[in-house]
């Protein structure tokens, strides 16, 4: 009967495979190598039987000597060893390539997601997707899936030859299969939920570490080291306990399947020996039959490992599918580019509300002329920064239009829109690189002269020249080696180098000392007059730059 749920899941997993299996020719080669190795494995019991016959049996005309049989066996072993080397290398290499590719796909998707996604998800979750989940899936595809067909071939081949040698013994072996399956399900049914718990614990641990690294100055200032150490210890212990439970299940599953397979092998051996005594089976055939029975148990144990890996991979696959289903920003929407603008801005009947909160705007209207400097002032949470994010399409209004030079900002390519706007945010976001790297971050093709001109305009040139290596000084994570004012000036220089017709300064001078702010405003007065400027500020000196003040 058609199962729509199972069909939908199959479509989803097929979609995931499209992200991670472009090297199909390599995967086919790997499967063929493993199949060839399995076929050679099926030849070993047959040769062992022939060897036994040549040693203990009555010589027959045309029967090869045991020396010849040993030579043939040696050649097969050498070929199987060579195939093993090539297949192992291909599997390892493909696993690395697949993991790198999947990490790249995850990272690319992260880059094009809207800001709302980052506000709703912890960084630890994203790091887990990039590291743990991507590795689980790549290992599963190249180390587990490709093993299935060779395992089934070995099982089917061994069973068919056993049937030819002794149908009764083969039938007994086949009847034991449901016992193996039930045991595997009973022992392994907790693997998937336990893996989900482990991933959650791992994500919590990574998130805590990431958070603490960013809060290290506050941790030291408030003497939080013992508390944070205890928090880490608690989450680390939780992860350890879950890991031990996983190890216990895995340690139980494979040996249990081995025990059942071994018990089944003894039953087959007992039946085979009884057939030898009754004359239904030759001793040499019993040797081959016994070795084929041993070969039959290998896929059973292998399938137990596959089952364990499938349960782990399902959780990772579901998280990745959910992640890839998040709609990205419409970068490739086919919209025309905005082109160079003069900078006239109009907010027309804008309504916006954050999810689960009261509306920030319901019918907001504002017109800003090209070249005008407008200051937004008002209490925190009044919507000043929200308007800026709407303008740059970090978020979308519930209704209304935002026009730039009379063009709806949703009717143009989003990348071309942001090229026309420069933002200096209140929270400085800097790269762990040199001062030069940070200034040229938005314009890597800028010349040294252009870079230094922007630094001078932002009053950053003076302190940069005093750094140990000048513009080549590494400033650390988020500019940790700089003062707050220096970080803000560096961020401002980066935006000025972009030379946008629309400039947004969100508390851009908040960390300047009064003298520094005064000098900056005097030097930037002419520069700011060349573009449309939105000032979000509470500083009286900055308000003097404004042609108009909008109160929220």
Secondary structure, DSSP 8 states (H G I E B T S, - for coil): ---HHHHHHHHHHHHHHHHH---HHHHHHHHHHHHHHHHHHHHHHHHHHHHHHHHHS---TT---HHHHHHHHHHHHHHHHHHHHHHHHHHHHHHHHHHHHHHHHHHHHHHTB-HHHHHHS-HHHHHHIIIIIHHHHHHIIIIIIHHHHHHHHHHHHHHHHHHHH-HHHHHHHHHTHHHHHHHHHHHHTTHHHHHHHHHHHHHHHHHHHHHHHHTHHHHHHTT-HHHHHHHHHHHHHHHHHHHHHHHHHHHHHHHHHHHHHHHHHHHHHHHHHHHHHTTSS-HHHHHHHHHHHHHHHHHHHHHHHHHHHHHHHHHHHHHHHHHHTS-B--TTS--B--------EEEEEEEEE-TTS-EEEEEEEEEE-TT-EEEEE--TTSSHHHHHHHHTTSS--SEEEEEETTEETTSB-HHHHHHTEEEE-SS----SSBHHHHHTTT-TT--HHHHHHHHHHTT-HHHHHTSTTGGG-B--GGGTTS-HHHHHHHHHHHHHHH--SEEEEESTTTTS-HHHHHHHHHHHHHHHHTSEEEEE---HHHHTT-SEEEE-
